């Protein structure tokens, strides 16, 4: 229904619409006009030229082991960063929608469906709790973790399952692959994703709902400084503080903080 703001004859209708939570209160966001490319060679991965990034979802990404280390790292970052930005954009749009729903006098059916879906996904208790959980991390941290966890794109779960973080699967009904090792007599499975962006969005959801990352959630409400946030990621690995020190070293050695300024080229954002 169109949002009209002029004309005496429409005033009553406008008031009714506002009371019903319709019309002018509808969420108006942006969607990413992304492109999925199944590559045959790393030559097809577009290098990053500036801070405005083309939102390409690369699949079938392999071959980093055949490149010199500096070139392999640059290609890895160019292949992964667009997926990071797409996942972050999607989460931010969902968060903005929840902020708008909080202000509405009454919800429509699809508003309630959206809220309960997000509430379950993030294990939130209230609207305010949900909005607080729907946060992401600086690009530098995500890049460092993907580099460490996937061996700069050379791990089997990265190559076979687009799993950038080695995230386990405990549900036989979801896409997954068997790990190459067991823990005692227990078989380990790793989650499988359609593309890297799905893996990154799932990673953010895990950080937003697990009790292990409560301090991280509190910290990221106060700062975007990657080095202040890193200590709160110690439970991501059994190595604890040694792991976060490694992430810090990767960020510094590869100047990953420069990518914290990178964003999706507005040319590829479409208003709904």
N, C-alpha and C positions, 0 to 999 in steps of 0.2 A: 504494500500500500504506500503510495507516495506521501512524502512529508510536506504539507503545505502550511505556510505560516502567515498567509494574508487573507483578508476578506472576512467580514463580520459573520456571513452565513456559515463559515467553516469553523468558527471558534468553538462551538459546542462539540462538534465532531473531533476537533483537535484535542480538547480536554479529555474526551472519552478515550481516545487512542492512547494518550499519555497515561491515563489511569489503568489501562489494560496492559501497559508495558509494550505498546506496539508503535508503529510509525517512526517518529523521530528518535526513539530509543533503540531502534534496531542497530546491531553491531555492524559497523562498516570498517572492514579491515582490508588487508592486501594479501594476495596470494602470489607465490613465486612462479614465474613462467620458466620452469626448469626444463632441461633437456637431458635425457638418459642416453648415454653412448657406451655401447659394448666395444671396447677397444681391442684391436689386434696387436698394437704396438704402443709402447710408451711415448712414441713420437706424436701420437694423437692427443696426448694430454697437453692442454694449452698452459704455457708458463704464465705466472702472475706478472703482469706488467705494471700495475699500480694498485691502489687501495680499493678500487671498484672491481668486484669479481663477478664473472659470468657464472650463473648457477647451473653447472653441468654435473650430473650424477654419473660418474664413471663406474662401469662394471667390467668384470673380467680383467682387472688390473693385476699385472704380474711383470716380472722381468727386472726388478730393481737390483737383483743380485748380479746382473750382467753389466751394470753401469759402475763407473768410478764413484766412490763414496759421496763427494760433494754433489755430483750430478744426480745421483740416486736420491739423495735427501731433498734436493730442490724439486725433483719430479714428484716425490712422495707428497710433499707439502702442497704442490699445485694440484694433485689429484684429490687430496683429502679435504683441504680447506673449503672448497665450495659446498661439500656435504655438511661440514660443520655449520656453515652460515645458513644453509637451508633449514637444518634441524633447529637452530637457535631462533630463526625467524618464525617457524611454526609454533614453537613454544611461547614466544613473546606475543604472537597474535592470540593464542588461546588465553594467555594471562590478561591481555587487554580486554578480551571479551568478558572474562570473569569480573574484572573491575567495573565494567559497564553494567553487568547483571546485578552487582551489589547495589547499584544506584537505582535500579528499576523498582517501581512500586508494585508491580505484579509480573510474574513470569508466564511466558507461553509454554506450551508442552515441550517444544524443542529446546527451550532454555533449561528446563528441568532435566531433560535427558542429557544435555551437555554437561550440566553441573554434576550429576551423579556419575557420569562416565569419568570425568576428571577427578572426582572425589575418590573413586575406587582406584584409579590409575596411580594417584599420588598418595593414597592412604591418608587423606586429609580428614579432619574432624568438622571443620566449619569453613565458611566462605573465606574468612580472613586467613585461616590456616592454609587453605588451598592456594590463595594468591601469594602467600609468602613462600610456598614450596615451588611455585612455578618460576624458577630462576635457573640461569645457566652459569657458565664459567668463562673466563677470558679465553680467547682462541689459543693463546700460548700454552695454557695448561692442557687443553684438550689435545693439541698437536703433540706435546711432550708425552702424554700418556699413550696416544696411539702409536707413537714412535717406539716407546719402550715396550709396550705390550705386544706389538706386532713385529718387533724387530725391523722397524722401518719398512714394513710391507712385505716381509719375507716369511712370516709364520704361515703354517698350513691353515689355521682358522681364518686368517685374513684372506688368503688366496681362494679357499674353498667355500667360505661361508660369509664373506664380507663382515666378519666379526673383528672389530678393531681393538677390542679390549679384553679378549679372552673370557667373555661372559659365559658362565655355565648355564646349562638348561636342566631343570628338574621336572619338566613336564613332557611326557611322551607324546602329547598331542600337538606340540608346537614344532616348527621346523628346527632341526638340529643335526649335528654330526657327532660321531664318536671321537673322543680325544685319542691321541696316540699312546696314552699311558693310563694306568688305573691308580686309584688310591687304595692300597691294600687289595682287597678282593672286590672293591667297588668300581664299577664302570663309570667313567666320567663322560658327560656329553656337553657339547658347546652349542650355544644358540646360533642358528643360521638366519641370515637376513637377505632380503631382496637386493638391498643396496647399502652403501655405507651410511647414508643419512638415517636409515632406520636404526642401525646399530648405535649411532651417536645419540639419537633421541631416546632410545631405551636406556643408554648409559646415564643420561641426565635424569630420567625418571627414577632410576635406582638411587642415585645420589639424593633425590628429592624425597624419597619415602623411607629409606632404610634408617633405623635408629643409630647405626654406626656413624652416620654423617650429620647428626644433629648439630654439632658444633660448626660444621661447614656451612649449614643452612643459616645459622645465626651470623656467622662471619660474612657471608656473601651479601647479607642485607646491609652491611656497614661499609664494605670495601670491594673494589674491583682489582686491587693490587694482587697480582698472581703470587708473589712471594709471601704475602701474608695469608693467602688461602691454602698454599701448598701443605703446611703442617696438618691441616684438617683432613687430608686425603690419606693419612697413614694406614687406615684400615682397609684400603683398597688392595694391599699386598701383605702377605705374612712377614715381609721384611720390614714393615712398619717405617721407622724414621729413616732407615737406609734407603728405602724406596723413594720417599719424598726428597731426600738429598740428591738422589739420582735424577729425579724430575727437574730439580733446580739446575743441576749441571747441564742437562740437555737443553733447557730453555736458554741459559746463558751462553753455552758454547755455540748454539745455532741461531742466536739473536731472534728467538721466537716472539719476543714481546713486540717486535715491529708489526706482527700480524694481528695484534689486538685492535688495531685501527681499521682493519680491512672489513668491508661490508659488501653486501650484494649490490650490484649495479642497479640503481633505481629504474633503469630502462626495462628491467625484467620483473618489476613489481606491478601487479595489476590490481586496481581497486575493485572490490566486490560491489 
